[in-house]
Amino acid sequence: MIAIPEEGQEWPALKQALLEAKARDYSWKRGRMAVFFYYLDEALERVQQEAYLTFWTENNLGQRAFPSLARLEGEVVEMGLSLMRAPEGAGGTFTSGGSESIFLAMLAAREKAGVARPNIVIPDTAHLTFDRAGWYLGLEVRRIPTAADRRSDIVAMMAAMDANTVALVGSAPNYPFGGIDRIAELGALAAARGVWLHVDACVGGFLSPFLSRLGVALPDWDFAVPGVTSISADIHKHGMAPKGASLLLLRDAGLKQHHRFESKAWARGLYAAHTAQGTRPGGAVAAAWAVMRHLGQAGYLDCARRIREARSVIAAGIQTIPGLEVLPGEHAILVYRSHDPGLPIGRVATILDGRGWLVSRQQEPDGIHLHLNPLHAEVAEEYLADLRLAVAEARAGAAPEMAAGRAY
Ligand SMILES: Cc1ncc(COP(=O)(O)O)c(C=O)c1O
């Protein structure tokens, strides 16, 4: 077992060791993965790093000590609310990521409803974080099959509700396919039943508004839709901030009380938190604030334009490869599969992986999943060239098949 060394080492040697440790990872900076990272350019990278370092050790739990962080967090929340067309009186919380935003939303829905055996009704394309939240929070999770277009089936979701349903969920978009659920219909259903509607825009919150401005026809999904109670939107995804940054936004700031913990039940006195985290990294808030102001709406529009370009080049290229087919979609998520039994997609995946591309294997349909970001526009042709080679080799039967739905 490794122990902390008896004597400390100097930083240059440690830095070298860290760089060597990551040398054999898949290269995100060369666009070799379409999951886990979001990258624009070196200018933004510098803003992310320097802004983070400016507050690298401040603790955002201590907002009396660091009023600066209270102000920065407030401004980040407001920028999110205005982007997502929230009404007067809305509010929100800066969290560590999509999971925490979703957990807090489900906690607040449960606490507000106050029923004995709570359940939530979600489309089966919703992120598994809702199942994790159910497990942590004692909620029964009812996953309802989607309609033929892989978007929420409102009639089936309505049929699955009962007096103990504390929340409905829709994704904007969902992670498996990139489709946006029928949020307007879900909002009407939620309002009619007096139930919380959470929209999971962890992926889309900072991208969909800009895709729409580029003319992509997306259904409405934000606070402009009546009945939407809360939205999760990750700044560390298409908000382009470093990791550890998401927003839970609420139509009514008063709802924050339902995810607030407060107690004096120990010797030290009052402890209160709106988040699952106690200690909160100030650097994450400062970096998110700086990235949003550095990019501005023009910068986000540029990111969306590059993602559109990556999507259209890659999708068009794949469609020209006999045996492959791209699933319909408009967002940053692109799924393709083989419709030719002589071309096992798992074999294509193994060969692509061997050429340095981290492959995300879709479970259903048996395929390959890409979550595109701005950098992919630059490597789209390289990806297609390797894909063509991989398909030719796969047809020759040279490689084993990478299992579908393989773990991250
Ligand atoms: C749609 C969606 N919701 C929630 C999450 C969870 O976010 P995080 O990994 O930041 O906790 C993800 C992550 O990919 C996601 O795609």
The ligand as a Gaussian input file, in Angstrom:
#p B3LYP/6-31G(d) Opt

LIG

0 1
 C      -28.843000      15.328000     -19.287000
 C      -27.902000      15.203000     -18.111000
 N      -28.340000      15.423000     -16.870000
 C      -27.536000      15.335000     -15.800000
 C      -26.210000      14.992000     -15.922000
 C      -25.336000      14.859000     -14.702000
 O      -24.410000      15.903000     -14.663000
 P      -23.023000      15.832000     -13.840000
 O      -22.206000      14.747000     -14.459000
 O      -22.479000      17.205000     -14.001000
 O      -23.337000      15.519000     -12.422000
 C      -25.699000      14.749000     -17.198000
 C      -24.289000      14.381000     -17.393000
 O      -23.844000      14.104000     -18.481000
 C      -26.568000      14.851000     -18.316000
 O      -26.126000      14.599000     -19.564000

